[in-house]
Amino acid sequence: RCGVQPKSRDNCGDPMITEEECVKKGCCYDSSVSDSIWCFNPWKFEATECNPAGPRARVNCGYSGISEKNCTDKGCCFDDSIPQVVWCYQPEIQAGTVYSIQLIS
């Protein structure tokens, strides 16, 4: 839920907010990227899935050596069964059913 890429973050507090204040607001805090928003809104997508297929297409959500717990705590997927690909990655957003209505006049 907090594995939002830095360029995709939506601000959830002023730039001087502390980690404690940010988390109390229900927001995510990550100060690991200096030129990005540190206190940000979590993912709003509820229909996500960790799909191990297509490992080369994974979008990185962690750092080298991240533990499974640290990865999943960020709302990301973890799969270390395939060497030399990203192990901590963003979940896929599942598309819902789309209905179209044709109007006849």
C-alpha positions in Angstrom: 0.0 0.0 0.0 2.9 2.4 0.5 5.0 1.1 -2.4 4.3 4.1 -4.5 7.1 5.1 -6.8 8.6 8.6 -5.9 7.4 10.2 -9.2 3.8 9.0 -8.6 3.4 10.2 -5.0 0.5 12.4 -3.9 1.5 14.8 -1.1 -0.1 14.1 2.3 1.5 16.7 4.5 3.8 19.7 4.5 7.5 19.2 3.7 8.6 19.5 7.3 6.2 16.9 8.7 7.8 14.2 10.8 7.4 10.5 10.1 5.3 10.1 13.3 2.9 12.9 12.3 2.6 11.5 8.8 1.8 8.0 9.9 -0.7 9.3 12.4 -2.6 10.9 9.5 -2.8 7.5 7.8 -0.2 8.4 5.3 3.0 6.7 4.1 6.5 8.0 4.9 9.6 7.3 2.9 12.6 9.6 3.1 15.0 7.3 1.1 14.7 9.5 -2.1 15.8 13.1 -1.3 14.1 14.9 -4.2 10.7 13.3 -3.7 7.6 13.7 -1.6 8.3 11.9 1.7 4.8 11.9 3.3 2.3 10.7 0.7 -1.1 9.0 0.3 -1.1 5.2 0.0 -2.3 3.4 -3.0 -6.0 3.8 -3.6 -6.3 0.7 -5.6 -8.0 -2.2 -3.9 -8.0 -4.7 -6.7 -4.3 -5.6 -6.9 -2.6 -8.9 -7.5 0.9 -10.3 -7.1 1.5 -12.0 -10.4 4.8 -13.9 -10.6 4.4 -14.3 -14.4 6.5 -12.0 -16.5 9.3 -11.4 -13.9 11.3 -9.2 -16.3 8.4 -6.7 -16.5 8.3 -6.2 -12.7 8.4 -2.6 -11.5 10.8 -2.3 -8.6 9.3 -1.4 -5.3 12.3 -1.9 -2.9 16.0 -2.0 -2.8 18.7 -4.6 -3.1 18.6 -7.0 -0.2 15.1 -6.0 1.1 13.5 -8.6 3.3 10.1 -10.1 2.4 8.6 -8.4 5.5 9.9 -5.0 4.6 8.7 -5.4 1.1 5.2 -6.6 1.9 4.9 -3.9 4.7 5.2 -1.4 1.9 2.3 -3.0 0.1 4.5 -4.6 -2.5 4.9 -8.2 -3.8 7.9 -10.4 -2.9 9.2 -13.4 -4.9 12.8 -14.4 -4.7 12.4 -17.7 -6.6 13.8 -16.3 -9.8 17.4 -15.1 -9.8 18.6 -11.8 -11.4 15.1 -10.1 -11.5 13.5 -7.7 -9.1 12.2 -9.6 -6.0 10.2 -6.8 -4.5 7.8 -5.3 -7.0 4.6 -3.4 -7.4 1.4 -5.4 -7.7 -0.6 -5.4 -10.8 -3.9 -3.5 -10.8 -6.7 -5.7 -11.9 -9.1 -4.4 -14.4 -12.8 -4.6 -13.4 -15.6 -5.4 -15.7 -16.5 -2.7 -18.1 -20.0 -2.4 -19.4 -21.1 -0.4 -22.4 -24.6 0.7 -23.2 -25.7 1.4 -26.7 -28.5 4.0 -27.0 -30.9 3.4 -29.8 -32.9 6.4 -31.0 
